[in-house]
Amino acid sequence: MGIKLISIDLDGVLNEYDGDFDADKIPPIRNGAYEFIKNLSKDYRIEIFTTRERRVTKNWLKENNLQDFIENETNMKNSFTSVFLDDSA
């Protein structure tokens, strides 16, 4: 059996999003999010679920040194995901 996939919402889960949407600027990383993702990546495949533009998301991941832990960025819910982490769920 392969490594399970976890889909994580970006806004409000990994960052300090407060509802004030700016398409070109993603809020700062949430305290502890880097360690959380790093530890999850040891046992799971991780994808970011967001409606944000892919280029902006990729830049944010790189700025926060998360790019090596993330397999994919998507705006579509993946039916093969084992777990969804979402602040509005």
PyMOL commands that set and color helices and strands:
alter all, ss='L'
color gray80, all
select helices_A, chain A and resi 10-14+33-40+54-63+67-69
alter helices_A, ss='H'
color red, helices_A
select strands_A, chain A and resi 5-9+45-49+72-74+83-85
alter strands_A, ss='S'
color yellow, strands_A
deselect
rebuild
show_as cartoon
